Amino acid sequence: MTHKTPLISIMMNCYNGEQYLEQAIQSIIAQTYNQWEIIFWDNNSTDNSANIVHSFNDSRIHYFKSTEHTNLGTAKNMALKEVDTEW
């Protein structure tokens, strides 16, 4: 019997969060479980958030940027539409 390890989606919503963003992503990368993807939803940031995310150059990190700033609930729902995993 083969056991397939499930892919986990981690949603990160961000609006001008450059101060702790690198540390947050590094924390995910450092986990012993490596079957994950990050759905990174940039809520139309005006800081260096996009550059920080792209600096990781990791195919498991999927970057999306909203065309306008929305409330957190709307941003979460928009990010959720990009998830294509069971977990």
C-alpha positions in Angstrom: 0.0 0.0 0.0 1.4 3.4 -1.0 0.7 6.4 1.1 0.6 9.7 -0.7 1.6 12.7 1.3 -1.1 15.4 0.9 -0.2 18.8 -0.5 -1.1 21.6 2.0 -2.0 25.1 0.8 -1.0 28.0 3.1 -2.7 31.2 2.4 -0.8 34.4 3.2 -2.6 37.7 2.9 -0.4 40.7 2.9 -0.8 44.5 2.8 2.4 46.4 3.3 3.9 43.7 5.5 7.5 43.9 4.4 8.7 44.2 8.0 8.1 40.5 8.9 7.4 39.0 5.5 10.8 37.4 4.9 10.7 35.8 8.4 7.2 34.5 7.9 8.1 32.8 4.6 11.4 31.4 6.0 9.4 29.9 8.9 7.3 27.9 6.4 10.3 26.8 4.4 12.0 25.6 7.6 9.3 23.2 8.5 10.1 19.5 8.3 6.9 18.9 6.3 7.7 20.1 2.7 4.6 19.2 0.7 3.1 22.7 0.8 2.4 25.6 -1.4 2.0 29.2 -0.4 -0.9 31.1 -2.0 0.4 34.6 -1.4 -2.2 37.3 -1.8 -0.8 40.8 -2.1 -3.7 43.2 -1.2 -2.3 45.9 -3.4 0.7 46.7 -1.2 2.8 49.8 -1.9 5.9 48.6 0.0 8.6 46.1 -0.9 6.4 43.0 -0.3 6.3 41.8 -3.9 10.1 42.0 -4.2 10.6 40.0 -1.0 8.2 37.2 -2.1 9.8 37.0 -5.5 13.3 36.9 -4.0 12.6 33.3 -2.8 12.4 31.9 -6.3 10.6 28.8 -5.0 8.0 27.2 -7.3 5.9 26.4 -4.3 5.2 30.1 -3.7 2.4 31.4 -5.9 2.1 35.2 -5.9 -1.1 37.0 -6.7 -1.7 40.8 -6.5 -5.1 42.4 -6.1 -5.8 45.3 -8.4 -7.3 47.2 -5.5 -7.0 47.2 -1.8 -9.9 45.3 -0.1 -11.0 44.3 3.4 -9.4 41.2 4.8 -12.4 39.0 4.3 -12.6 39.8 0.7 -8.9 39.3 0.3 -9.1 35.9 1.9 -12.0 34.9 -0.3 -10.0 36.0 -3.4 -7.0 34.0 -2.3 -9.1 31.0 -1.5 -10.2 30.9 -5.2 -6.5 30.2 -6.1 -6.2 27.1 -3.9 -6.2 23.9 -5.8 -5.5 21.4 -3.1 -7.6 19.4 -0.7 -6.0 20.8 2.4 
